[in-house]
Amino acid sequence: MPISWTTNVDEAMSDARSNRKLLLFDFNAAPM
Amino acid sequence: MESFIHQNFVPVKIHIKEQPQLFERFGAQWTPTIQVLDAEGNKRHQFEGFLPADDFLAQLRIATAHAAFARQQWDEAERLFSSVAEELPESDSAPEALYWAGVARYKRTGDASALGQTAEQFKRRYTQSTWAKKASVWAA
């Protein structure tokens, strides 16, 4: 199962609150 | 790795050219920077620079332990820190995990001997690590 990344921080924060998860931010410069 | 991430985290990629304002907002100054935050946006762990997969995963496990620590879930924090130290003893993250396991045990028990015991462990293991120096003040 590949990692399913999002780029939407606000949705991710809402998702984290709803599902009692932490946020994992990968600040990067590699091609998306 | 993938299952651990999805069980514990909502993973977000933030590209320096696409969302530079988020680098500013969250204080990221270099790439790659990895931050772990709770759902309220409080930063619980950060590291910079590339890490191989095993070391990356060890740091994420430490991040989950710090998040438990911040929730004052001392049992859970101690269990998570100890699991990194015991299961990945050769990893660069092991001395960091050993240090924080001692702190969590002290917070759980209120017994300062937990810190002294941790300092004793650092006399035998990871003696050249920064974490051994930090723990040295706890020695009896």
Backbone of each chain as nested JSON, in Angstrom:
{
  "chains": [
    {"id": "A", "residues": [
      {"number": 1, "name": "MET", "atoms": {"N": [0.851, -1.197, 0.0], "CA": [0.0, 0.0, 0.0], "C": [0.885, 1.245, 0.0]}},
      {"number": 2, "name": "PRO", "atoms": {"N": [0.889, 2.013, -1.094], "CA": [1.712, 3.229, -1.113], "C": [1.141, 4.279, -0.17]}},
      {"number": 3, "name": "ILE", "atoms": {"N": [2.001, 5.175, 0.25], "CA": [1.548, 6.263, 1.125], "C": [0.674, 7.21, 0.325]}},
      {"number": 4, "name": "SER", "atoms": {"N": [-0.477, 7.535, 0.865], "CA": [-1.43, 8.42, 0.196], "C": [-1.274, 9.829, 0.762]}},
      {"number": 5, "name": "TRP", "atoms": {"N": [-0.509, 10.655, 0.036], "CA": [-0.226, 12.005, 0.515], "C": [-1.307, 12.961, 0.045]}},
      {"number": 6, "name": "THR", "atoms": {"N": [-1.607, 13.935, 0.863], "CA": [-2.451, 15.04, 0.429], "C": [-1.592, 16.302, 0.399]}},
      {"number": 7, "name": "THR", "atoms": {"N": [-2.084, 17.329, -0.285], "CA": [-1.4, 18.625, -0.267], "C": [-2.273, 19.685, 0.399]}},
      {"number": 8, "name": "ASN", "atoms": {"N": [-3.437, 19.266, 0.89], "CA": [-4.37, 20.223, 1.479], "C": [-4.254, 20.189, 3.004]}},
      {"number": 9, "name": "VAL", "atoms": {"N": [-3.573, 21.18, 3.566], "CA": [-3.308, 21.19, 5.001], "C": [-4.597, 21.316, 5.811]}},
      {"number": 10, "name": "ASP", "atoms": {"N": [-5.508, 22.159, 5.378], "CA": [-6.733, 22.359, 6.163], "C": [-7.576, 21.086, 6.211]}},
      {"number": 11, "name": "GLU", "atoms": {"N": [-7.693, 20.415, 5.075], "CA": [-8.418, 19.142, 5.072], "C": [-7.713, 18.104, 5.926]}},
      {"number": 12, "name": "ALA", "atoms": {"N": [-6.392, 18.119, 5.864], "CA": [-5.621, 17.153, 6.658], "C": [-5.829, 17.384, 8.152]}},
      {"number": 13, "name": "MET", "atoms": {"N": [-5.869, 18.647, 8.56], "CA": [-6.077, 18.94, 9.987], "C": [-7.466, 18.487, 10.415]}},
      {"number": 14, "name": "SER", "atoms": {"N": [-8.45, 18.693, 9.557], "CA": [-9.807, 18.234, 9.862], "C": [-9.846, 16.703, 9.955]}},
      {"number": 15, "name": "ASP", "atoms": {"N": [-9.172, 16.057, 9.016], "CA": [-9.096, 14.597, 8.994], "C": [-8.427, 14.079, 10.273]}},
      {"number": 16, "name": "ALA", "atoms": {"N": [-7.354, 14.761, 10.686], "CA": [-6.626, 14.34, 11.89], "C": [-7.509, 14.466, 13.133]}},
      {"number": 17, "name": "ARG", "atoms": {"N": [-8.271, 15.564, 13.189], "CA": [-9.183, 15.736, 14.34], "C": [-10.247, 14.652, 14.355]}},
      {"number": 18, "name": "SER", "atoms": {"N": [-10.834, 14.385, 13.193], "CA": [-11.934, 13.417, 13.117], "C": [-11.47, 12.009, 13.439]}},
      {"number": 19, "name": "ASN", "atoms": {"N": [-10.247, 11.679, 13.021], "CA": [-9.777, 10.297, 13.152], "C": [-8.723, 10.114, 14.232]}},
      {"number": 20, "name": "ARG", "atoms": {"N": [-8.549, 11.164, 15.07], "CA": [-7.615, 11.084, 16.192], "C": [-6.234, 10.615, 15.715]}},
      {"number": 21, "name": "LYS", "atoms": {"N": [-5.76, 11.289, 14.662], "CA": [-4.424, 10.993, 14.151], "C": [-3.536, 12.22, 14.278]}},
      {"number": 22, "name": "LEU", "atoms": {"N": [-2.25, 11.983, 14.069], "CA": [-1.276, 13.068, 14.016], "C": [-1.105, 13.51, 12.572]}},
      {"number": 23, "name": "LEU", "atoms": {"N": [-0.569, 14.706, 12.41], "CA": [-0.235, 15.209, 11.076], "C": [1.238, 14.943, 10.798]}},
      {"number": 24, "name": "LEU", "atoms": {"N": [1.52, 14.438, 9.604], "CA": [2.899, 14.23, 9.165], "C": [3.146, 15.155, 7.988]}},
      {"number": 25, "name": "PHE", "atoms": {"N": [3.911, 16.211, 8.22], "CA": [4.215, 17.182, 7.172], "C": [5.582, 16.868, 6.576]}},
      {"number": 26, "name": "ASP", "atoms": {"N": [5.628, 16.717, 5.272], "CA": [6.883, 16.53, 4.552], "C": [7.118, 17.772, 3.698]}},
      {"number": 27, "name": "PHE", "atoms": {"N": [7.961, 18.675, 4.216], "CA": [8.328, 19.879, 3.469], "C": [9.459, 19.497, 2.523]}},
      {"number": 28, "name": "ASN", "atoms": {"N": [9.219, 19.61, 1.231], "CA": [10.214, 19.109, 0.3], "C": [10.305, 19.96, -0.948]}},
      {"number": 29, "name": "ALA", "atoms": {"N": [11.357, 19.674, -1.723], "CA": [11.598, 20.405, -2.961], "C": [11.699, 19.458, -4.154]}},
      {"number": 30, "name": "ALA", "atoms": {"N": [11.419, 18.193, -3.895], "CA": [11.489, 17.21, -4.973], "C": [10.293, 17.39, -5.909]}},
      {"number": 31, "name": "PRO", "atoms": {"N": [10.456, 17.002, -7.177], "CA": [9.31, 17.101, -8.093], "C": [8.107, 16.338, -7.559]}},
      {"number": 32, "name": "MET", "atoms": {"N": [6.945, 16.945, -7.63], "CA": [5.731, 16.301, -7.112], "C": [5.27, 15.201, -8.064]}}
    ]},
    {"id": "B", "residues": [
      {"number": 1, "name": "MET", "atoms": {"N": [6.008, 0.149, 6.97], "CA": [6.162, 1.614, 6.955], "C": [4.845, 2.293, 6.57]}},
      {"number": 2, "name": "GLU", "atoms": {"N": [4.27, 1.864, 5.414], "CA": [3.057, 2.523, 4.936], "C": [1.902, 2.326, 5.903]}},
      {"number": 3, "name": "SER", "atoms": {"N": [1.753, 1.101, 6.4], "CA": [0.631, 0.838, 7.312], "C": [0.821, 1.602, 8.623]}},
      {"number": 4, "name": "PHE", "atoms": {"N": [2.054, 1.675, 9.106], "CA": [2.312, 2.441, 10.333], "C": [1.936, 3.905, 10.121]}},
      {"number": 5, "name": "ILE", "atoms": {"N": [2.317, 4.451, 8.973], "CA": [2.005, 5.861, 8.695], "C": [0.499, 6.073, 8.65]}},
      {"number": 6, "name": "HIS", "atoms": {"N": [-0.206, 5.208, 7.95], "CA": [-1.644, 5.45, 7.808], "C": [-2.42, 5.153, 9.092]}},
      {"number": 7, "name": "GLN", "atoms": {"N": [-1.883, 4.295, 9.933], "CA": [-2.545, 4.046, 11.224], "C": [-2.429, 5.247, 12.155]}},
      {"number": 8, "name": "ASN", "atoms": {"N": [-1.324, 5.969, 12.031], "CA": [-1.015, 7.009, 13.02], "C": [-1.094, 8.433, 12.51]}},
      {"number": 9, "name": "PHE", "atoms": {"N": [-0.975, 8.621, 11.201], "CA": [-0.791, 9.969, 10.655], "C": [-1.718, 10.259, 9.481]}},
      {"number": 10, "name": "VAL", "atoms": {"N": [-1.957, 11.559, 9.281], "CA": [-2.462, 12.047, 8.004], "C": [-1.247, 12.664, 7.301]}},
      {"number": 11, "name": "PRO", "atoms": {"N": [-0.753, 12.025, 6.212], "CA": [0.468, 12.502, 5.577], "C": [0.22, 13.645, 4.584]}},
      {"number": 12, "name": "VAL", "atoms": {"N": [1.024, 14.689, 4.697], "CA": [0.844, 15.888, 3.879], "C": [2.178, 16.25, 3.231]}},
      {"number": 13, "name": "LYS", "atoms": {"N": [2.185, 16.394, 1.913], "CA": [3.379, 16.886, 1.209], "C": [3.221, 18.377, 0.95]}},
      {"number": 14, "name": "ILE", "atoms": {"N": [4.263, 19.123, 1.282], "CA": [4.235, 20.573, 1.108], "C": [5.457, 20.95, 0.275]}},
      {"number": 15, "name": "HIS", "atoms": {"N": [5.221, 21.379, -0.965], "CA": [6.323, 21.675, -1.882], "C": [6.712, 23.137, -1.795]}},
      {"number": 16, "name": "ILE", "atoms": {"N": [8.02, 23.367, -1.769], "CA": [8.515, 24.727, -1.541], "C": [8.067, 25.7, -2.634]}},
      {"number": 17, "name": "LYS", "atoms": {"N": [7.887, 25.209, -3.848], "CA": [7.465, 26.119, -4.923], "C": [5.95, 26.244, -4.995]}},
      {"number": 18, "name": "GLU", "atoms": {"N": [5.251, 25.214, -4.554], "CA": [3.791, 25.227, -4.65], "C": [3.141, 25.95, -3.473]}},
      {"number": 19, "name": "GLN", "atoms": {"N": [3.702, 25.766, -2.271], "CA": [3.071, 26.321, -1.063], "C": [4.122, 26.952, -0.135]}},
      {"number": 20, "name": "PRO", "atoms": {"N": [4.85, 27.939, -0.658], "CA": [5.898, 28.552, 0.183], "C": [5.342, 29.199, 1.45]}},
      {"number": 21, "name": "GLN", "atoms": {"N": [4.075, 29.623, 1.402], "CA": [3.48, 30.254, 2.577], "C": [3.373, 29.271, 3.753]}},
      {"number": 22, "name": "LEU", "atoms": {"N": [3.291, 27.977, 3.432], "CA": [3.204, 26.99, 4.519], "C": [4.566, 26.754, 5.172]}},
      {"number": 23, "name": "PHE", "atoms": {"N": [5.637, 26.931, 4.38], "CA": [6.973, 26.895, 4.994], "C": [7.075, 28.006, 6.045]}},
      {"number": 24, "name": "GLU", "atoms": {"N": [6.58, 29.194, 5.674], "CA": [6.606, 30.334, 6.596], "C": [5.716, 30.064, 7.809]}},
      {"number": 25, "name": "ARG", "atoms": {"N": [4.505, 29.587, 7.542], "CA": [3.52, 29.379, 8.619], "C": [4.016, 28.382, 9.671]}},
      {"number": 26, "name": "PHE", "atoms": {"N": [4.679, 27.332, 9.196], "CA": [5.087, 26.279, 10.137], "C": [6.578, 26.314, 10.47]}},
      {"number": 27, "name": "GLY", "atoms": {"N": [7.28, 27.303, 9.932], "CA": [8.68, 27.499, 10.319], "C": [9.646, 26.492, 9.729]}},
      {"number": 28, "name": "ALA", "atoms": {"N": [9.32, 25.945, 8.569], "CA": [10.257, 25.038, 7.902], "C": [11.282, 25.866, 7.139]}},
      {"number": 29, "name": "GLN", "atoms": {"N": [12.572, 25.529, 7.32], "CA": [13.634, 26.365, 6.751], "C": [14.516, 25.627, 5.768]}},
      {"number": 30, "name": "TRP", "atoms": {"N": [14.259, 24.355, 5.558], "CA": [15.135, 23.554, 4.713], "C": [14.338, 22.377, 4.2]}},
      {"number": 31, "name": "THR", "atoms": {"N": [14.8, 21.777, 3.124], "CA": [14.15, 20.56, 2.649], "C": [15.168, 19.424, 2.596]}},
      {"number": 32, "name": "PRO", "atoms": {"N": [14.742, 18.205, 2.903], "CA": [13.435, 17.933, 3.493], "C": [13.407, 18.27, 4.987]}},
      {"number": 33, "name": "THR", "atoms": {"N": [12.273, 18.788, 5.418], "CA": [11.973, 18.907, 6.846], "C": [10.717, 18.082, 7.114]}},
      {"number": 34, "name": "ILE", "atoms": {"N": [10.778, 17.28, 8.145], "CA": [9.621, 16.495, 8.564], "C": [9.125, 17.055, 9.894]}},
      {"number": 35, "name": "GLN", "atoms": {"N": [7.858, 17.36, 9.939], "CA": [7.231, 17.803, 11.19], "C": [6.068, 16.867, 11.515]}},
      {"number": 36, "name": "VAL", "atoms": {"N": [5.924, 16.59, 12.79], "CA": [4.745, 15.868, 13.291], "C": [4.012, 16.8, 14.248]}},
      {"number": 37, "name": "LEU", "atoms": {"N": [2.744, 17.006, 13.963], "CA": [1.912, 17.906, 14.765], "C": [0.677, 17.153, 15.236]}},
      {"number": 38, "name": "ASP", "atoms": {"N": [0.122, 17.604, 16.351], "CA": [-1.164, 17.043, 16.738], "C": [-2.263, 17.717, 15.914]}},
      {"number": 39, "name": "ALA", "atoms": {"N": [-3.49, 17.25, 16.088], "CA": [-4.578, 17.732, 15.24], "C": [-4.898, 19.196, 15.486]}},
      {"number": 40, "name": "GLU", "atoms": {"N": [-4.432, 19.733, 16.612], "CA": [-4.635, 21.16, 16.894], "C": [-3.515, 22.012, 16.319]}},
      {"number": 41, "name": "GLY", "atoms": {"N": [-2.526, 21.38, 15.704], "CA": [-1.437, 22.116, 15.061], "C": [-0.239, 22.349, 15.953]}},
      {"number": 42, "name": "ASN", "atoms": {"N": [-0.188, 21.7, 17.101], "CA": [0.982, 21.822, 17.985], "C": [2.082, 20.876, 17.509]}},
      {"number": 43, "name": "LYS", "atoms": {"N": [3.272, 21.444, 17.269], "CA": [4.378, 20.63, 16.782], "C": [4.871, 19.715, 17.9]}},
      {"number": 44, "name": "ARG", "atoms": {"N": [5.013, 18.424, 17.584], "CA": [5.472, 17.444, 18.566], "C": [6.838, 16.878, 18.245]}},
      {"number": 45, "name": "HIS", "atoms": {"N": [7.266, 16.95, 16.977], "CA": [8.578, 16.427, 16.617], "C": [8.97, 16.996, 15.268]}},
      {"number": 46, "name": "GLN", "atoms": {"N": [10.261, 17.184, 15.066], "CA": [10.754, 17.692, 13.788], "C": [12.146, 17.151, 13.54]}},
      {"number": 47, "name": "PHE", "atoms": {"N": [12.432, 16.842, 12.288], "CA": [13.812, 16.553, 11.913], "C": [14.037, 16.994, 10.477]}},
      {"number": 48, "name": "GLU", "atoms": {"N": [15.301, 17.335, 10.213], "CA": [15.673, 17.83, 8.901], "C": [16.633, 16.849, 8.248]}},
      {"number": 49, "name": "GLY", "atoms": {"N": [16.582, 16.822, 6.919], "CA": [17.525, 16.02, 6.159], "C": [16.988, 14.64, 5.841]}},
      {"number": 50, "name": "PHE", "atoms": {"N": [17.526, 14.071, 4.766], "CA": [17.117, 12.734, 4.329], "C": [17.501, 11.679, 5.36]}},
      {"number": 51, "name": "LEU", "atoms": {"N": [16.645, 10.713, 5.562], "CA": [16.963, 9.531, 6.365], "C": [16.552, 8.282, 5.586]}},
      {"number": 52, "name": "PRO", "atoms": {"N": [17.363, 7.223, 5.656], "CA": [16.926, 5.943, 5.092], "C": [15.635, 5.481, 5.775]}},
      {"number": 53, "name": "ALA", "atoms": {"N": [14.931, 4.578, 5.108], "CA": [13.587, 4.21, 5.549], "C": [13.546, 3.751, 7.012]}},
      {"number": 54, "name": "ASP", "atoms": {"N": [14.487, 2.91, 7.422], "CA": [14.46, 2.388, 8.794], "C": [14.625, 3.508, 9.822]}},
      {"number": 55, "name": "ASP", "atoms": {"N": [15.533, 4.438, 9.524], "CA": [15.767, 5.549, 10.45], "C": [14.592, 6.527, 10.445]}},
      {"number": 56, "name": "PHE", "atoms": {"N": [14.022, 6.712, 9.274], "CA": [12.833, 7.563, 9.14], "C": [11.699, 7.006, 9.995]}},
      {"number": 57, "name": "LEU", "atoms": {"N": [11.487, 5.697, 9.886], "CA": [10.419, 5.062, 10.657], "C": [10.689, 5.162, 12.161]}},
      {"number": 58, "name": "ALA", "atoms": {"N": [11.943, 4.996, 12.556], "CA": [12.289, 5.11, 13.982], "C": [11.962, 6.511, 14.503]}},
      {"number": 59, "name": "GLN", "atoms": {"N": [12.251, 7.523, 13.691], "CA": [11.936, 8.893, 14.106], "C": [10.426, 9.119, 14.175]}},
      {"number": 60, "name": "LEU", "atoms": {"N": [9.674, 8.507, 13.286], "CA": [8.214, 8.64, 13.367], "C": [7.67, 7.954, 14.612]}},
      {"number": 61, "name": "ARG", "atoms": {"N": [8.291, 6.827, 14.989], "CA": [7.857, 6.158, 16.227], "C": [8.172, 7.037, 17.439]}},
      {"number": 62, "name": "ILE", "atoms": {"N": [9.318, 7.705, 17.42], "CA": [9.633, 8.641, 18.494], "C": [8.619, 9.791, 18.512]}},
      {"number": 63, "name": "ALA", "atoms": {"N": [8.205, 10.219, 17.334], "CA": [7.212, 11.298, 17.252], "C": [5.887, 10.889, 17.899]}},
      {"number": 64, "name": "THR", "atoms": {"N": [5.445, 9.658, 17.664], "CA": [4.194, 9.211, 18.288], "C": [4.348, 9.154, 19.805]}},
      {"number": 65, "name": "ALA", "atoms": {"N": [5.546, 8.805, 20.252], "CA": [5.801, 8.766, 21.699], "C": [5.758, 10.18, 22.286]}},
      {"number": 66, "name": "HIS", "atoms": {"N": [6.362, 11.142, 21.579], "CA": [6.313, 12.53, 22.053], "C": [4.872, 13.045, 22.105]}},
      {"number": 67, "name": "ALA", "atoms": {"N": [4.068, 12.627, 21.147], "CA": [2.67, 13.067, 21.145], "C": [1.947, 12.502, 22.365]}},
      {"number": 68, "name": "ALA", "atoms": {"N": [2.206, 11.244, 22.702], "CA": [1.609, 10.654, 23.913], "C": [2.116, 11.383, 25.158]}},
      {"number": 69, "name": "PHE", "atoms": {"N": [3.394, 11.701, 25.155], "CA": [3.989, 12.437, 26.283], "C": [3.285, 13.78, 26.46]}},
      {"number": 70, "name": "ALA", "atoms": {"N": [3.041, 14.475, 25.361], "CA": [2.385, 15.785, 25.424], "C": [0.957, 15.672, 25.949]}},
      {"number": 71, "name": "ARG", "atoms": {"N": [0.326, 14.517, 25.718], "CA": [-1.023, 14.274, 26.256], "C": [-0.971, 13.794, 27.707]}},
      {"number": 72, "name": "GLN", "atoms": {"N": [0.247, 13.739, 28.258], "CA": [0.488, 13.258, 29.616], "C": [0.065, 11.803, 29.79]}},
      {"number": 73, "name": "GLN", "atoms": {"N": [0.138, 11.059, 28.694], "CA": [-0.121, 9.619, 28.745], "C": [1.226, 8.932, 28.971]}},
      {"number": 74, "name": "TRP", "atoms": {"N": [1.674, 8.997, 30.226], "CA": [3.043, 8.575, 30.537], "C": [3.268, 7.103, 30.251]}},
      {"number": 75, "name": "ASP", "atoms": {"N": [2.281, 6.244, 30.577], "CA": [2.409, 4.803, 30.301], "C": [2.676, 4.558, 28.818]}},
      {"number": 76, "name": "GLU", "atoms": {"N": [1.833, 5.184, 28.008], "CA": [1.918, 4.989, 26.563], "C": [3.227, 5.571, 26.015]}},
      {"number": 77, "name": "ALA", "atoms": {"N": [3.593, 6.746, 26.506], "CA": [4.842, 7.357, 26.044], "C": [6.037, 6.465, 26.394]}},
      {"number": 78, "name": "GLU", "atoms": {"N": [6.067, 5.973, 27.63], "CA": [7.181, 5.102, 28.039], "C": [7.224, 3.838, 27.188]}},
      {"number": 79, "name": "ARG", "atoms": {"N": [6.049, 3.256, 26.946], "CA": [5.991, 2.034, 26.136], "C": [6.52, 2.29, 24.725]}},
      {"number": 80, "name": "LEU", "atoms": {"N": [6.118, 3.416, 24.144], "CA": [6.529, 3.709, 22.766], "C": [8.023, 4.046, 22.673]}},
      {"number": 81, "name": "PHE", "atoms": {"N": [8.513, 4.867, 23.602], "CA": [9.949, 5.17, 23.587], "C": [10.753, 3.89, 23.828]}},
      {"number": 82, "name": "SER", "atoms": {"N": [10.339, 3.094, 24.8], "CA": [11.084, 1.869, 25.124], "C": [11.099, 0.903, 23.955]}},
      {"number": 83, "name": "SER", "atoms": {"N": [10.0, 0.848, 23.213], "CA": [9.935, -0.095, 22.091], "C": [10.97, 0.26, 21.026]}},
      {"number": 84, "name": "VAL", "atoms": {"N": [11.203, 1.552, 20.804], "CA": [12.234, 1.953, 19.834], "C": [13.61, 1.549, 20.357]}},
      {"number": 85, "name": "ALA", "atoms": {"N": [13.859, 1.839, 21.636], "CA": [15.171, 1.524, 22.215], "C": [15.444, 0.022, 22.204]}},
      {"number": 86, "name": "GLU", "atoms": {"N": [14.398, -0.781, 22.463], "CA": [14.592, -2.231, 22.586], "C": [14.572, -2.944, 21.24]}},
      {"number": 87, "name": "GLU", "atoms": {"N": [13.73, -2.467, 20.338], "CA": [13.571, -3.17, 19.054], "C": [14.569, -2.695, 18.006]}},
      {"number": 88, "name": "LEU", "atoms": {"N": [15.094, -1.492, 18.152], "CA": [16.037, -0.94, 17.175], "C": [17.308, -0.458, 17.882]}},
      {"number": 89, "name": "PRO", "atoms": {"N": [17.959, -1.35, 18.639], "CA": [19.057, -0.907, 19.504], "C": [20.26, -0.354, 18.736]}},
      {"number": 90, "name": "GLU", "atoms": {"N": [20.402, -0.738, 17.465], "CA": [21.547, -0.257, 16.683], "C": [21.222, 1.026, 15.907]}},
      {"number": 91, "name": "SER", "atoms": {"N": [19.999, 1.482, 15.982], "CA": [19.635, 2.664, 15.198], "C": [20.131, 3.94, 15.878]}},
      {"number": 92, "name": "ASP", "atoms": {"N": [20.288, 4.981, 15.08], "CA": [20.7, 6.272, 15.634], "C": [19.661, 6.824, 16.602]}},
      {"number": 93, "name": "SER", "atoms": {"N": [18.424, 6.367, 16.472], "CA": [17.342, 6.874, 17.321], "C": [17.306, 6.203, 18.693]}},
      {"number": 94, "name": "ALA", "atoms": {"N": [18.029, 5.097, 18.852], "CA": [17.933, 4.324, 20.094], "C": [18.333, 5.136, 21.33]}},
      {"number": 95, "name": "PRO", "atoms": {"N": [19.488, 5.851, 21.321], "CA": [19.83, 6.606, 22.533], "C": [18.822, 7.715, 22.853]}},
      {"number": 96, "name": "GLU", "atoms": {"N": [18.295, 8.346, 21.831], "CA": [17.246, 9.355, 22.043], "C": [16.023, 8.718, 22.703]}},
      {"number": 97, "name": "ALA", "atoms": {"N": [15.646, 7.545, 22.207], "CA": [14.483, 6.843, 22.763], "C": [14.743, 6.387, 24.196]}},
      {"number": 98, "name": "LEU", "atoms": {"N": [15.972, 5.93, 24.461], "CA": [16.32, 5.484, 25.814], "C": [16.226, 6.643, 26.803]}},
      {"number": 99, "name": "TYR", "atoms": {"N": [16.723, 7.798, 26.392], "CA": [16.661, 9.001, 27.235], "C": [15.204, 9.342, 27.583]}},
      {"number": 100, "name": "TRP", "atoms": {"N": [14.384, 9.406, 26.545], "CA": [13.001, 9.832, 26.772], "C": [12.172, 8.764, 27.484]}},
      {"number": 101, "name": "ALA", "atoms": {"N": [12.53, 7.496, 27.307], "CA": [11.846, 6.437, 28.068], "C": [12.075, 6.658, 29.56]}},
      {"number": 102, "name": "GLY", "atoms": {"N": [13.294, 7.069, 29.911], "CA": [13.588, 7.359, 31.313], "C": [12.787, 8.537, 31.828]}},
      {"number": 103, "name": "VAL", "atoms": {"N": [12.674, 9.557, 30.997], "CA": [11.884, 10.731, 31.39], "C": [10.412, 10.347, 31.594]}},
      {"number": 104, "name": "ALA", "atoms": {"N": [9.882, 9.568, 30.653], "CA": [8.475, 9.162, 30.754], "C": [8.243, 8.293, 31.991]}},
      {"number": 105, "name": "ARG", "atoms": {"N": [9.225, 7.418, 32.296], "CA": [9.098, 6.565, 33.485], "C": [9.095, 7.427, 34.75]}},
      {"number": 106, "name": "TYR", "atoms": {"N": [9.95, 8.437, 34.763], "CA": [9.962, 9.371, 35.901], "C": [8.624, 10.1, 36.023]}},
      {"number": 107, "name": "LYS", "atoms": {"N": [8.078, 10.543, 34.91], "CA": [6.799, 11.254, 34.943], "C": [5.673, 10.316, 35.406]}},
      {"number": 108, "name": "ARG", "atoms": {"N": [5.754, 9.047, 34.99], "CA": [4.728, 8.071, 35.36], "C": [4.777, 7.765, 36.847]}},
      {"number": 109, "name": "THR", "atoms": {"N": [5.992, 7.607, 37.386], "CA": [6.137, 7.118, 38.752], "C": [6.384, 8.23, 39.768]}},
      {"number": 110, "name": "GLY", "atoms": {"N": [6.91, 9.359, 39.31], "CA": [7.317, 10.395, 40.25], "C": [8.572, 10.024, 41.014]}},
      {"number": 111, "name": "ASP", "atoms": {"N": [9.212, 8.949, 40.584], "CA": [10.392, 8.427, 41.283], "C": [11.653, 8.82, 40.509]}},
      {"number": 112, "name": "ALA", "atoms": {"N": [12.455, 9.694, 41.102], "CA": [13.636, 10.21, 40.406], "C": [14.684, 9.132, 40.14]}},
      {"number": 113, "name": "SER", "atoms": {"N": [14.548, 7.976, 40.798], "CA": [15.523, 6.916, 40.536], "C": [15.417, 6.428, 39.087]}},
      {"number": 114, "name": "ALA", "atoms": {"N": [14.264, 6.677, 38.448], "CA": [14.128, 6.308, 37.027], "C": [15.167, 7.05, 36.189]}},
      {"number": 115, "name": "LEU", "atoms": {"N": [15.443, 8.295, 36.578], "CA": [16.45, 9.071, 35.841], "C": [17.852, 8.545, 36.141]}},
      {"number": 116, "name": "GLY", "atoms": {"N": [18.106, 8.236, 37.407], "CA": [19.406, 7.694, 37.774], "C": [19.69, 6.371, 37.084]}},
      {"number": 117, "name": "GLN", "atoms": {"N": [18.652, 5.528, 36.983], "CA": [18.826, 4.241, 36.3], "C": [19.12, 4.44, 34.818]}},
      {"number": 118, "name": "THR", "atoms": {"N": [18.481, 5.459, 34.243], "CA": [18.749, 5.755, 32.831], "C": [20.187, 6.223, 32.655]}},
      {"number": 119, "name": "ALA", "atoms": {"N": [20.643, 7.086, 33.552], "CA": [22.037, 7.544, 33.486], "C": [22.996, 6.363, 33.594]}},
      {"number": 120, "name": "GLU", "atoms": {"N": [22.669, 5.386, 34.455], "CA": [23.512, 4.2, 34.588], "C": [23.564, 3.413, 33.288]}},
      {"number": 121, "name": "GLN", "atoms": {"N": [22.412, 3.298, 32.602], "CA": [22.391, 2.586, 31.325], "C": [23.302, 3.268, 30.308]}},
      {"number": 122, "name": "PHE", "atoms": {"N": [23.332, 4.599, 30.35], "CA": [24.178, 5.337, 29.411], "C": [25.668, 5.218, 29.736]}},
      {"number": 123, "name": "LYS", "atoms": {"N": [25.997, 4.719, 30.914], "CA": [27.41, 4.461, 31.205], "C": [27.902, 3.199, 30.491]}},
      {"number": 124, "name": "ARG", "atoms": {"N": [26.922, 2.351, 30.085], "CA": [27.28, 1.097, 29.422], "C": [27.003, 1.127, 27.926]}},
      {"number": 125, "name": "ARG", "atoms": {"N": [26.049, 1.972, 27.501], "CA": [25.638, 1.973, 26.097], "C": [25.636, 3.399, 25.569]}},
      {"number": 126, "name": "TYR", "atoms": {"N": [25.905, 3.518, 24.307], "CA": [25.818, 4.822, 23.624], "C": [26.602, 5.899, 24.382]}},
      {"number": 127, "name": "THR", "atoms": {"N": [27.765, 5.513, 24.872], "CA": [28.498, 6.389, 25.783], "C": [28.967, 7.673, 25.111]}},
      {"number": 128, "name": "GLN", "atoms": {"N": [29.131, 7.638, 23.776], "CA": [29.61, 8.83, 23.066], "C": [28.466, 9.682, 22.517]}},
      {"number": 129, "name": "SER", "atoms": {"N": [27.24, 9.315, 22.821], "CA": [26.111, 10.042, 22.235], "C": [25.812, 11.324, 23.015]}},
      {"number": 130, "name": "THR", "atoms": {"N": [25.195, 12.247, 22.328], "CA": [24.713, 13.472, 22.976], "C": [23.767, 13.147, 24.119]}},
      {"number": 131, "name": "TRP", "atoms": {"N": [22.977, 12.071, 23.929], "CA": [21.973, 11.719, 24.934], "C": [22.62, 11.215, 26.216]}},
      {"number": 132, "name": "ALA", "atoms": {"N": [23.782, 10.568, 26.084], "CA": [24.527, 10.148, 27.277], "C": [24.998, 11.373, 28.06]}},
      {"number": 133, "name": "LYS", "atoms": {"N": [25.435, 12.397, 27.341], "CA": [25.852, 13.63, 28.017], "C": [24.667, 14.269, 28.735]}},
      {"number": 134, "name": "LYS", "atoms": {"N": [23.514, 14.284, 28.065], "CA": [22.33, 14.9, 28.67], "C": [21.891, 14.139, 29.923]}},
      {"number": 135, "name": "ALA", "atoms": {"N": [22.017, 12.815, 29.878], "CA": [21.589, 11.995, 31.014], "C": [22.618, 12.009, 32.142]}},
      {"number": 136, "name": "SER", "atoms": {"N": [23.836, 12.448, 31.846], "CA": [24.913, 12.339, 32.846], "C": [24.599, 13.133, 34.117]}},
      {"number": 137, "name": "VAL", "atoms": {"N": [23.805, 14.181, 34.0], "CA": [23.478, 14.984, 35.192], "C": [22.54, 14.245, 36.138]}},
      {"number": 138, "name": "TRP", "atoms": {"N": [21.966, 13.14, 35.661], "CA": [21.051, 12.361, 36.512], "C": [21.79, 11.319, 37.35]}},
      {"number": 139, "name": "ALA", "atoms": {"N": [23.073, 11.119, 37.062], "CA": [23.805, 10.056, 37.749], "C": [23.88, 10.364, 39.24]}},
      {"number": 140, "name": "ALA", "atoms": {"N": [23.754, 9.305, 40.036], "CA": [23.789, 9.479, 41.484], "C": [25.183, 9.89, 41.922]}}
    ]}
  ]
}
